[in-house]
Amino acid sequence: MSDLYQKITGSRGLLENIASKIPGFSGYMDRETRRDADKILRNTIVTRYAEQLKRMADLQIQLVNSGEIELLDDIQTAITRLQTFVDMVRTASYGYSGFFDAVKGNEAELAKLYAFDNALLENAEKVSAAVDTAETSLGGDGLPAAIRNLISIATEAKTTFERRKEVLLS
């Protein structure tokens, strides 16, 4: 996330650099930059998880085609939980203006927020690996456990995002 923030900060135009020297305006610009970075980050998170949702829907079709109907409810549970998480991220207001207005350079609070963001990105990789495992387990004894793992990871994503919101509201 800090790389993303620096990239956005580094791309400021001449007018923004001049305006940032006006008393009181730089804090506003920093908040706007953080909001922009938050929007880009959350769009990235949504995209990565949406890719995995598509793979999970494809897995669901493969379960039907292979006659493993008894696992459809479980895979649907995983899909629903992950879709709920994606919808939460997609519809949350960008920038959490109240938080960014209150932070004003509180790096400890921002560090907590960035740690949650990083956990969400890492969790997307866990989802991908879990889908890989489920795909390779098709037709095998390990498939029910692989799908339970998908449910667990989808739940973890939602919980992490809820804890992120707690940091913003505290």
Secondary structure, DSSP 8 states (H G I E B T S, - for coil): -HHHHHHHHHT--HHHHHHTTSTTHHHHHHHHHHHHHHHHHHHHHHHHHHHHHHHHHHHHHHHHHTT-GGGHHHHHHHHHHHHHHHHHHHHS-TTTHHHHHHHTT-HHHHHHHHHHHHHHHHHHHHHHHHHHHHHHTTTSTTHHHHHHHHHHHHHHHHHHHHHHHHHHH-
